């Protein structure tokens, strides 16, 4: 490197650069008073003195290169002399301050609210705020797990990461396996193909059990169990406690209808005049109706409402709790979001499972002291445990409180934000002017209680959920090499063991061989058996009949409003955009009030006359 050093010295002299002390003065650093202060090594200091005579004559290039290096500390990286490290820092700061993309152009106006949020510093991303992990995760998809030290700390060796993370007591939260490219996801798109995959639980396993186990001390939830005996045992306990008789469906429907109507009344407001009322039907009504049900009827979560002002959690807080856990378990496909999702989901799981377990333990207790905590909670918050017959029936099952709490947790997660989204999309579907004819019929049916009209109303709801589904598809993982027969002259899909499949419910629900030459046509008289909206096979959604019982009642509370319509402008629209999922399946993503991309509808205002 001698030649390089000589060229550097000659170049600096040809440019006439300043001396070392002049440079330190420019940087605001103390000027050196002697060669020994600059470098205490006698050999170096004496040689410099012999060459330059006085410390003020020490030229810049030599002075920075031969300056005493900083003592390497634990975890230290580059350790040059202090002057050159200060210059490097100053250069980096100047580059940042002089880069318009980091300064006056770094705003939501130029980047959009979404882009601004996406570029924002995220200290809870598992990399302690480092941003390069997001670049790696997105540029090299299917290579890194969300907690991979290779992706989160690419400039450190895994061994060094392990040492440092052990000192922080965080090592168990990270993945130290070397990244390997996963097999590409294949999609199954026909009705026959989807039916085959979802019906063969031995060959095609669920993919969300791992995340559910992480939130339930390794137990899981029956919807994710691939063992039929274990799945059926837990499902039967929950099903019998939740739906002890046919009247339960009717009672739940009335609860949803009354709660929807009450929230519309409470949350509506007038802008101009007294003849028109407005309400954010998504944020303030549909997102909150399931929150009231799971809080009052299922899990016993103490809500803070106008009726119970001393409750612990607001309606919006509980909705966000449920949404973040659902996203973590079922929609956690972007490694860049995996770390904060897991951290938040773990906190929510501990909180909500604690309420359920506390109620069950109190119900089983034979002493006053054992029931005291639960009694005091109800007394302070104003919540009544009289509504928790579901938990009483579970408590009588003989299963441990922990296992029952895990199952209840799974039920409330799998029946809340997704129900709200489905309801929001049904309302949005029939408020479109292109469906004015169908909307008129839906309004008529909502005003009727005739059995044949109830059946027809349900048909319209099923069609909206088919054409604009809450879940456009679900994942499965092949447990063995297999061929998925798509039929209808569509080539079979070959999968190998360990390969992930995207099962397109959307495309299955648009299969011309089942839904006719024009699958987008609305036909409320279709047989319920043809729909793939709730999946199929052993893991078919337990809540199907629940949703079909309560969704019409929710629609009645909305479409019986006088002259119900969208609010004018953007506030009356769902703020969403479409992306293609694994080929030809359209999927919706939404923009929330802060500009973040989310899988959940955030807002849509409707108006009605009074």
C-alpha positions as CSV (number, residue, x, y, z in Angstrom):
1,X,0.0,0.0,0.0
2,X,3.1,2.3,0.0
3,X,2.4,3.5,-3.5
4,X,-1.2,4.4,-2.5
5,X,0.0,6.4,0.5
6,X,2.5,8.3,-1.6
7,X,-0.1,9.1,-4.2
8,X,-2.4,10.4,-1.4
9,X,0.3,12.7,0.0
10,X,1.3,14.0,-3.4
11,X,-2.4,14.6,-4.3
12,X,-3.0,16.5,-1.1
13,X,0.0,18.7,-1.7
14,X,-1.0,19.4,-5.3
15,X,-4.4,20.6,-4.0
16,X,-2.9,22.7,-1.4
17,X,-5.0,21.3,1.4
18,X,-4.8,22.7,5.0
19,X,-2.7,21.3,7.8
20,X,-4.0,18.8,10.4
21,X,-4.4,21.5,13.1
22,X,-6.1,23.8,10.6
23,X,-8.5,21.0,9.8
24,X,-9.2,20.3,13.5
25,X,-9.9,24.0,14.0
26,X,-12.4,23.9,11.1
27,X,-14.1,20.9,12.7
28,X,-14.3,22.6,16.1
29,X,-11.8,20.3,17.7
30,X,-8.9,21.2,19.9
31,X,-5.7,21.8,18.0
32,X,-2.8,19.6,19.0
33,X,0.0,21.3,21.1
34,X,2.6,18.6,20.5
35,X,3.5,15.6,18.5
36,X,3.2,13.5,21.6
37,X,-0.4,14.6,22.1
38,X,-1.1,13.7,18.5
39,X,0.4,10.2,18.8
40,X,2.1,9.2,22.1
41,X,4.1,6.5,20.4
42,X,7.7,7.9,20.7
43,X,8.9,6.4,17.4
44,X,6.0,8.0,15.5
45,X,6.1,11.3,17.3
46,X,9.9,11.6,16.9
47,X,9.8,10.8,13.2
48,X,7.1,13.4,12.6
49,X,9.1,16.0,14.6
50,X,12.2,15.3,12.5
51,X,10.2,15.7,9.3
52,X,7.9,18.7,10.2
53,X,9.7,20.5,13.0
54,X,6.4,21.8,14.6
55,X,3.0,20.2,15.2
56,X,1.4,23.1,13.2
57,X,3.3,22.1,10.1
58,X,2.0,18.5,10.1
59,X,0.2,18.0,6.8
60,X,-3.3,16.7,6.6
61,X,-3.0,13.3,5.0
62,X,-0.1,12.1,7.1
63,X,-1.5,13.6,10.2
64,X,-4.9,11.8,9.9
65,X,-3.4,8.5,8.8
66,X,-0.7,8.3,11.5
67,X,-2.8,9.8,14.3
68,X,-3.3,7.6,17.4
69,X,-6.1,5.2,16.7
70,X,-9.1,4.9,19.1
71,X,-8.8,2.0,21.4
72,X,-11.2,-0.8,20.2
73,X,-14.0,-1.3,22.6
74,X,-16.5,-4.1,22.9
75,X,-18.8,-4.2,19.9
76,X,-16.7,-1.4,18.2
77,X,-16.4,-1.4,14.5
78,X,-14.0,1.0,12.6
79,X,-11.4,2.5,14.9
80,X,-9.3,5.1,13.0
81,X,-7.9,8.2,14.6
82,X,-10.3,10.6,16.2
83,X,-9.9,13.4,13.6
84,X,-10.6,11.1,10.6
85,X,-13.6,9.5,12.4
86,X,-15.0,13.0,13.1
87,X,-14.5,13.9,9.5
88,X,-16.3,10.8,8.4
89,X,-19.2,11.6,10.7
90,X,-19.3,15.2,9.5
91,X,-19.3,14.0,5.9
92,X,-22.2,11.6,6.6
93,X,-24.2,14.4,8.3
94,X,-23.5,16.8,5.5
95,X,-24.6,14.2,2.9
96,X,-27.8,13.7,4.8
97,X,-28.5,17.4,5.3
98,X,-27.7,18.1,1.7
99,X,-29.8,15.4,0.3
100,X,-33.2,16.7,-0.6
101,X,-34.7,13.3,-0.3
102,X,-33.8,13.3,3.4
103,X,-34.7,16.9,4.0
104,X,-37.2,19.2,2.4
105,X,-38.6,16.5,0.0
106,X,-39.0,14.0,2.8
107,X,-42.7,14.7,3.5
108,X,-46.1,13.1,2.9
109,X,-46.9,15.5,0.1
110,X,-44.1,14.1,-2.1
111,X,-44.0,10.5,-0.8
112,X,-47.7,10.1,0.0
113,X,-48.8,9.3,3.5
114,X,-48.1,5.6,2.9
115,X,-44.6,6.2,1.5
116,X,-43.7,8.6,4.4
117,X,-44.8,6.0,7.0
118,X,-43.0,3.2,5.2
119,X,-39.7,5.2,5.3
120,X,-40.1,6.2,8.9
121,X,-37.7,5.0,11.6
122,X,-39.1,1.8,13.3
123,X,-37.2,1.1,16.5
124,X,-39.3,-2.0,17.2
125,X,-38.5,-3.9,14.0
126,X,-36.1,-6.4,15.6
127,X,-33.1,-4.6,14.2
128,X,-33.2,-1.8,16.8
129,X,-34.3,0.6,14.1
130,X,-32.0,-0.5,11.3
131,X,-33.6,0.0,7.9
132,X,-31.5,-2.2,5.6
133,X,-33.4,-5.3,6.8
134,X,-36.6,-4.0,5.2
135,X,-34.7,-3.7,1.9
136,X,-33.3,-7.2,2.2
137,X,-36.7,-8.8,3.1
138,X,-38.4,-7.1,0.2
139,X,-35.7,-7.5,-2.4
140,X,-35.1,-11.2,-1.6
141,X,-38.5,-12.6,-0.8
142,X,-38.8,-16.2,0.4
143,X,-35.3,-16.1,1.7
144,X,-35.4,-14.8,5.3
145,X,-37.6,-15.5,8.3
146,X,-38.9,-12.3,10.0
147,X,-36.4,-12.8,12.9
148,X,-33.4,-13.9,10.9
149,X,-30.1,-12.4,12.2
150,X,-28.9,-12.7,8.6
151,X,-31.6,-10.2,7.5
152,X,-31.8,-8.0,10.6
153,X,-28.0,-7.6,11.2
154,X,-26.4,-8.2,7.8
155,X,-23.1,-6.6,8.8
156,X,-22.5,-8.8,11.9
157,X,-21.6,-12.4,12.0
158,X,-24.2,-14.7,13.5
159,X,-21.7,-15.6,16.3
160,X,-21.3,-12.0,17.2
161,X,-25.0,-11.5,17.1
162,X,-25.5,-14.4,19.4
163,X,-23.0,-13.0,22.0
164,X,-24.6,-9.5,21.9
165,X,-28.2,-10.7,22.0
166,X,-27.4,-13.0,24.8
167,X,-26.3,-10.1,26.9
168,X,-29.6,-8.4,26.2
169,X,-31.5,-11.6,27.1
170,X,-33.1,-11.6,23.6
171,X,-31.3,-14.4,21.9
172,X,-34.3,-16.8,22.1
173,X,-36.3,-14.4,19.9
174,X,-34.0,-14.7,16.9
175,X,-33.4,-17.2,14.2
176,X,-29.8,-18.1,13.6
177,X,-30.3,-20.6,10.8
178,X,-28.6,-19.7,7.5
179,X,-31.2,-18.4,5.0
180,X,-32.3,-20.7,2.2
181,X,-34.5,-19.9,-0.7
182,X,-38.0,-21.4,-0.1
183,X,-39.8,-23.1,-3.0
184,X,-42.1,-20.8,-4.9
185,X,-45.7,-20.6,-3.8
186,X,-48.0,-22.2,-6.2
187,X,-51.7,-21.3,-6.6
188,X,-54.8,-23.4,-6.9
189,X,-57.6,-21.6,-8.7
190,X,-60.5,-23.8,-9.7
191,X,-63.4,-25.0,-7.6
192,X,-62.4,-28.6,-7.9
193,X,-58.8,-27.9,-7.1
194,X,-59.6,-25.9,-4.0
195,X,-62.1,-28.5,-2.9
196,X,-59.4,-31.2,-3.2
197,X,-56.7,-29.3,-1.2
198,X,-59.0,-28.1,1.6
199,X,-60.6,-31.6,1.9
200,X,-57.3,-33.5,2.2
201,X,-55.9,-32.4,5.5
202,X,-53.4,-35.3,5.5
203,X,-51.6,-34.0,2.4
204,X,-52.1,-30.3,2.8
205,X,-51.5,-28.9,6.3
206,X,-52.5,-25.5,7.8
207,X,-49.8,-22.9,8.0
208,X,-50.9,-20.8,10.9
209,X,-50.5,-23.3,13.8
210,X,-47.0,-22.1,14.6
211,X,-48.1,-18.5,15.2
212,X,-51.1,-19.7,17.3
213,X,-48.8,-21.9,19.4
214,X,-46.5,-19.0,20.0
215,X,-49.4,-17.1,21.7
216,X,-50.8,-20.1,23.7
217,X,-47.7,-21.6,25.3
218,X,-47.4,-24.1,22.6
219,X,-51.0,-25.4,22.7
220,X,-52.5,-23.9,19.6
221,X,-56.2,-23.7,18.5
222,X,-58.5,-26.3,17.0
223,X,-58.9,-24.5,13.7
224,X,-55.1,-25.2,13.1
225,X,-55.0,-28.8,14.4
226,X,-54.4,-31.3,11.6
227,X,-55.0,-34.2,14.0
228,X,-58.7,-35.0,13.6
229,X,-59.2,-36.4,17.1
230,X,-57.6,-33.3,18.7
231,X,-59.4,-31.0,16.3
232,X,-62.8,-32.5,16.9
233,X,-62.5,-32.8,20.6
234,X,-61.8,-29.1,21.1
235,X,-64.2,-28.0,18.4
236,X,-67.0,-30.0,20.0
237,X,-66.5,-28.4,23.4
238,X,-66.5,-24.9,22.0
239,X,-69.4,-25.6,19.6
240,X,-71.6,-27.1,22.2
241,X,-70.9,-24.2,24.6
242,X,-71.4,-21.5,22.0
243,X,-74.4,-23.0,20.3
244,X,-76.2,-25.1,23.0
245,X,-79.5,-25.0,21.0
246,X,-81.0,-23.4,17.9
247,X,-82.3,-20.4,19.9
248,X,-78.6,-19.4,20.4
249,X,-78.4,-18.3,16.8
250,X,-81.5,-16.2,17.1
251,X,-80.3,-14.6,20.3
252,X,-76.9,-13.7,18.8
253,X,-78.6,-12.3,15.8
254,X,-80.8,-10.1,18.0
255,X,-77.7,-8.9,19.9
256,X,-75.9,-8.0,16.7
257,X,-79.0,-6.2,15.3
258,X,-79.6,-4.2,18.5
259,X,-75.9,-3.4,19.0
260,X,-75.6,-2.2,15.4
261,X,-78.7,0.0,15.8
262,X,-77.5,1.4,19.1
263,X,-74.0,2.3,17.8
264,X,-75.5,4.0,14.8
265,X,-77.6,6.1,17.1
266,X,-74.7,6.9,19.4
267,X,-72.1,7.6,16.8
268,X,-74.2,9.6,14.2
269,X,-73.7,13.3,13.8
270,X,-75.2,16.2,11.9
271,X,-73.2,18.5,9.7
272,X,-75.7,20.9,8.1
273,X,-79.4,21.1,8.9
274,X,-81.4,18.6,10.9
275,X,-82.7,16.4,8.2
276,X,-79.5,14.4,7.5
277,X,-77.3,12.3,9.8
278,X,-73.9,10.9,9.1
279,X,-72.0,8.1,10.6
280,X,-68.7,6.3,9.9
281,X,-70.3,2.9,9.4
282,X,-66.9,1.1,9.4
283,X,-64.8,2.8,12.1
284,X,-67.6,3.5,14.6
285,X,-70.1,0.7,13.9
286,X,-69.1,-2.4,12.0
287,X,-65.6,-2.6,13.5
288,X,-67.1,-2.4,17.0
289,X,-70.2,-4.7,16.9
290,X,-68.1,-7.9,17.2
291,X,-66.1,-6.2,20.0
292,X,-69.2,-5.9,22.1
293,X,-70.1,-9.5,21.4
294,X,-66.8,-11.0,22.3
295,X,-66.4,-8.7,25.3
296,X,-69.9,-9.3,26.8
297,X,-70.9,-12.7,25.6
298,X,-67.6,-14.6,25.1
299,X,-64.5,-13.5,26.8
300,X,-65.6,-11.1,29.5
301,X,-63.4,-8.1,28.5
302,X,-64.2,-5.0,30.5
303,X,-65.2,-2.4,27.9
304,X,-65.3,1.4,28.5
305,X,-68.5,2.6,27.0
306,X,-71.2,5.2,27.7
307,X,-73.0,2.4,29.6
308,X,-69.9,1.3,31.5
309,X,-67.7,4.4,31.8
310,X,-65.4,2.8,34.4
311,X,-64.5,-0.1,32.1
312,X,-60.8,-0.8,31.3
313,X,-60.5,-0.8,27.5
314,X,-62.2,1.4,24.9
315,X,-64.0,-0.2,22.0
316,X,-61.4,1.0,19.5
317,X,-58.6,-0.4,21.7
318,X,-60.1,-3.9,21.8
319,X,-60.7,-3.8,18.0
320,X,-57.0,-3.0,17.5
321,X,-56.0,-5.8,19.9
322,X,-58.1,-8.3,17.9
323,X,-56.9,-7.0,14.5
324,X,-53.2,-7.2,15.3
325,X,-53.5,-10.8,16.6
326,X,-55.5,-11.9,13.6
327,X,-52.9,-10.2,11.3
328,X,-50.1,-12.0,13.1
329,X,-51.7,-15.4,13.0
330,X,-53.3,-15.5,9.5
331,X,-51.8,-12.6,7.5
332,X,-48.2,-12.5,8.6
333,X,-46.6,-12.8,5.1
334,X,-44.2,-9.8,5.1
335,X,-41.1,-10.4,7.1
336,X,-40.5,-6.7,7.5
337,X,-43.6,-6.5,9.7
338,X,-43.2,-9.8,11.5
339,X,-41.2,-8.6,14.5
340,X,-43.6,-5.8,15.7
341,X,-46.6,-8.0,14.9
342,X,-45.3,-10.7,17.1
343,X,-44.4,-8.4,20.0
344,X,-47.8,-6.7,20.0
345,X,-49.7,-10.0,19.6
346,X,-47.8,-11.5,22.6
347,X,-48.9,-8.6,24.8
348,X,-52.5,-8.8,23.7
349,X,-52.6,-12.6,24.1
350,X,-51.4,-12.4,27.7
351,X,-53.9,-9.7,28.5
352,X,-57.1,-11.2,26.9
353,X,-56.3,-14.8,28.0
354,X,-55.9,-13.5,31.5
355,X,-59.4,-12.1,31.6
356,X,-60.9,-15.3,30.3
357,X,-59.0,-17.5,32.6
358,X,-59.8,-15.3,35.6
359,X,-63.6,-15.6,34.8
360,X,-63.4,-19.4,34.4
361,X,-61.3,-19.9,37.6
362,X,-63.9,-17.7,39.5
363,X,-66.8,-19.7,38.2
364,X,-65.2,-22.9,39.3
365,X,-64.2,-21.6,42.7
366,X,-66.1,-22.9,45.7
367,X,-64.9,-20.1,48.0
368,X,-65.7,-16.5,48.4
369,X,-62.0,-15.6,48.2
370,X,-61.6,-17.5,44.9
371,X,-64.4,-15.4,43.4
372,X,-63.4,-12.1,45.0
373,X,-61.1,-10.8,42.2
374,X,-63.6,-11.4,39.5
375,X,-66.4,-9.9,41.6
376,X,-64.4,-6.8,42.3
377,X,-63.5,-6.4,38.6
378,X,-67.2,-6.5,37.7
379,X,-68.1,-4.1,40.5
380,X,-65.5,-1.6,39.6
381,X,-66.0,-1.7,35.8
382,X,-69.8,-2.1,35.8
383,X,-69.5,-5.2,33.6
384,X,-72.0,-8.0,34.3
385,X,-70.9,-11.6,34.3
386,X,-74.5,-12.7,34.0
387,X,-74.0,-12.6,30.2
388,X,-71.1,-15.1,30.3
389,X,-73.2,-18.3,30.0
390,X,-70.8,-19.4,27.3
391,X,-67.9,-19.4,29.7
392,X,-70.0,-21.2,32.4
393,X,-70.7,-24.0,29.9
394,X,-67.0,-24.2,29.1
395,X,-66.1,-24.3,32.8
396,X,-68.3,-27.3,33.3
397,X,-66.4,-29.2,30.6
398,X,-63.7,-30.3,33.0
399,X,-60.9,-29.1,30.7
400,X,-58.1,-27.0,32.3
401,X,-58.6,-23.2,32.6
402,X,-55.6,-22.6,30.4
403,X,-56.7,-24.8,27.5
404,X,-60.2,-23.3,27.7
405,X,-58.7,-19.8,27.7
406,X,-56.6,-20.6,24.6
407,X,-59.7,-21.9,22.8
408,X,-61.7,-18.8,23.7
409,X,-58.8,-16.6,22.6
410,X,-58.9,-18.4,19.2
411,X,-62.7,-17.9,18.9
412,X,-62.6,-14.2,19.6
413,X,-59.7,-13.6,17.2
414,X,-61.3,-15.6,14.4
415,X,-64.7,-14.0,14.7
416,X,-64.1,-10.2,15.0
417,X,-62.0,-8.2,12.6
418,X,-62.7,-10.6,9.7
419,X,-66.5,-10.3,10.4
420,X,-66.2,-6.5,10.5
421,X,-64.4,-6.5,7.2
422,X,-66.9,-8.8,5.5
423,X,-69.8,-6.7,6.8
424,X,-68.1,-3.5,5.6
425,X,-67.5,-4.9,2.1
426,X,-71.1,-6.1,1.9
427,X,-72.4,-2.6,2.7
428,X,-69.9,-1.1,0.3
429,X,-70.9,-3.6,-2.4
430,X,-74.6,-2.7,-2.4
431,X,-74.0,1.1,-2.0
432,X,-72.4,1.2,-5.4
433,X,-74.5,3.1,-7.9
434,X,-73.8,0.3,-10.4
435,X,-75.9,-2.0,-8.1
436,X,-78.8,0.4,-7.5
437,X,-81.3,-2.2,-8.6
438,X,-79.9,-4.8,-6.2
439,X,-79.7,-2.3,-3.4
440,X,-83.4,-1.5,-3.8
441,X,-84.2,-5.2,-3.4
442,X,-81.9,-5.5,-0.4
443,X,-83.6,-2.5,1.3
444,X,-87.0,-4.2,0.6
445,X,-85.8,-7.5,2.1
446,X,-84.4,-5.8,5.2
447,X,-87.8,-4.3,5.9
448,X,-89.4,-7.8,5.7
449,X,-89.5,-10.6,8.3
450,X,-91.0,-13.2,6.0
451,X,-89.1,-16.5,5.9
452,X,-88.7,-16.5,2.2
453,X,-87.4,-12.9,2.3
454,X,-84.9,-13.8,5.0
455,X,-83.6,-16.6,2.7
456,X,-83.3,-14.2,-0.2
457,X,-81.6,-11.5,1.9
458,X,-79.0,-14.1,2.9
459,X,-78.5,-15.0,-0.7
460,X,-77.7,-11.4,-1.6
461,X,-75.2,-11.3,1.3
462,X,-73.6,-14.5,0.2
463,X,-73.2,-13.1,-3.3
464,X,-71.6,-9.9,-2.1
465,X,-69.2,-12.0,0.1
466,X,-68.4,-14.2,-2.9
467,X,-67.7,-11.3,-5.3
468,X,-65.9,-9.2,-2.8
469,X,-64.5,-11.7,-0.3
470,X,-63.0,-10.9,3.1
471,X,-60.4,-13.6,2.5
472,X,-59.5,-14.0,-1.2
473,X,-57.4,-17.0,-0.4
474,X,-55.7,-19.1,2.3
475,X,-52.4,-21.0,2.6
476,X,-51.6,-24.7,2.9
477,X,-48.3,-26.6,3.0
478,X,-47.8,-29.9,1.2
479,X,-47.0,-32.7,3.6
480,X,-46.0,-34.9,0.6
481,X,-45.5,-34.7,-3.2
482,X,-49.0,-34.4,-4.8
483,X,-50.9,-33.5,-7.9
484,X,-53.8,-31.1,-7.5
485,X,-56.3,-31.8,-10.2
486,X,-57.8,-28.5,-11.3
487,X,-60.2,-29.9,-13.9
488,X,-62.0,-28.0,-16.7
489,X,-59.0,-28.4,-19.0
490,X,-56.8,-26.5,-16.6
491,X,-53.4,-28.2,-16.1
492,X,-52.9,-30.0,-12.8
493,X,-50.7,-28.3,-10.2
494,X,-47.7,-30.4,-9.1
495,X,-46.4,-29.7,-5.6
496,X,-43.5,-31.2,-3.6
497,X,-43.3,-31.9,0.1
498,X,-42.8,-28.6,2.0
499,X,-44.0,-26.4,-0.8
500,X,-46.6,-23.8,0.1
501,X,-49.9,-23.4,-1.8
502,X,-52.1,-20.4,-2.1
503,X,-55.7,-21.7,-2.3
504,X,-57.6,-19.0,-4.2
505,X,-61.1,-18.8,-2.7
506,X,-61.8,-15.9,-5.0
507,X,-61.1,-17.7,-8.2
508,X,-62.9,-20.8,-6.9
509,X,-65.9,-18.6,-6.3
510,X,-65.7,-17.3,-9.9
511,X,-65.3,-20.7,-11.6
512,X,-67.6,-20.7,-14.7
513,X,-68.1,-24.4,-14.4
514,X,-69.9,-23.8,-11.1
515,X,-71.2,-20.2,-11.3
516,X,-72.1,-20.1,-14.9
517,X,-70.7,-18.3,-18.0
518,X,-70.9,-15.0,-16.2
519,X,-69.6,-15.6,-12.7
520,X,-69.8,-11.9,-11.8
521,X,-73.6,-11.9,-12.1
522,X,-75.5,-11.6,-8.8
523,X,-77.8,-14.5,-8.2
524,X,-79.2,-14.7,-4.6
525,X,-80.9,-18.1,-5.3
526,X,-77.7,-20.1,-5.6
527,X,-77.3,-23.2,-3.5
528,X,-75.4,-22.5,-0.3
529,X,-73.3,-25.6,-1.0
530,X,-71.5,-24.0,-3.9
531,X,-69.8,-21.3,-2.0
532,X,-66.1,-21.5,-0.9
533,X,-66.3,-18.3,1.1
534,X,-65.8,-20.1,4.4
535,X,-63.4,-22.8,3.1
536,X,-64.1,-26.5,3.0
537,X,-63.2,-29.7,4.7
538,X,-62.2,-30.3,8.3
539,X,-60.9,-26.8,8.8
540,X,-64.0,-25.1,7.4
541,X,-64.8,-22.1,9.5
542,X,-66.9,-23.0,12.6
543,X,-68.5,-19.6,12.5
544,X,-70.1,-20.1,9.1
545,X,-73.6,-20.6,10.5
546,X,-73.0,-18.0,13.1
547,X,-72.1,-15.4,10.4
548,X,-75.1,-16.4,8.3
549,X,-77.4,-15.9,11.3
550,X,-76.1,-12.5,12.4
551,X,-75.0,-10.8,9.2
552,X,-78.6,-10.4,7.9
553,X,-79.5,-8.7,11.2
554,X,-76.6,-6.3,10.9
555,X,-77.7,-5.4,7.4
556,X,-81.2,-4.8,8.6
557,X,-80.0,-2.2,11.0
558,X,-78.2,-0.4,8.2
559,X,-80.4,-0.7,5.1
560,X,-83.6,0.1,7.0
561,X,-82.2,3.6,7.6
562,X,-84.2,6.1,5.5
563,X,-82.5,6.9,2.2
564,X,-79.2,5.3,3.3
565,X,-76.4,6.3,0.9
566,X,-72.7,7.1,0.7
567,X,-71.5,10.4,2.1
568,X,-70.3,12.7,-0.7
569,X,-66.7,12.8,-1.7
570,X,-63.9,10.6,-0.5
571,X,-65.3,10.1,3.0
572,X,-68.1,7.9,1.5
573,X,-65.6,5.5,-0.1
574,X,-63.5,2.7,1.2
575,X,-59.9,3.9,0.9
576,X,-58.4,0.8,-0.6
577,X,-56.4,-0.5,-3.5
578,X,-56.0,-3.9,-5.2
579,X,-52.9,-6.1,-5.6
580,X,-52.5,-9.4,-7.4
581,X,-51.8,-12.3,-5.1
582,X,-49.8,-15.2,-6.5
583,X,-51.0,-14.8,-10.0
584,X,-54.5,-13.9,-10.8
585,X,-56.2,-13.5,-7.4
586,X,-57.1,-9.8,-6.6
587,X,-56.7,-8.8,-3.0
588,X,-57.6,-5.6,-1.2
589,X,-55.4,-3.5,1.0
590,X,-56.6,-0.5,2.9
591,X,-55.1,2.9,4.0
592,X,-55.8,3.9,7.6
593,X,-56.1,7.4,9.0
594,X,-52.3,7.6,9.5
595,X,-51.5,6.5,6.0
596,X,-50.4,3.0,6.9
597,X,-51.2,0.1,4.6
598,X,-53.5,-2.4,6.5
599,X,-55.5,-5.4,5.6
600,X,-58.5,-3.9,7.5
601,X,-61.1,-1.4,6.4
602,X,-60.6,1.8,8.3
603,X,-63.4,4.3,7.4
604,X,-66.4,4.8,5.2
605,X,-69.1,7.4,6.0
606,X,-72.8,6.9,5.1
607,X,-75.7,9.3,5.4
608,X,-79.4,8.8,6.1
609,X,-82.5,11.0,6.5
610,X,-84.4,11.4,9.7
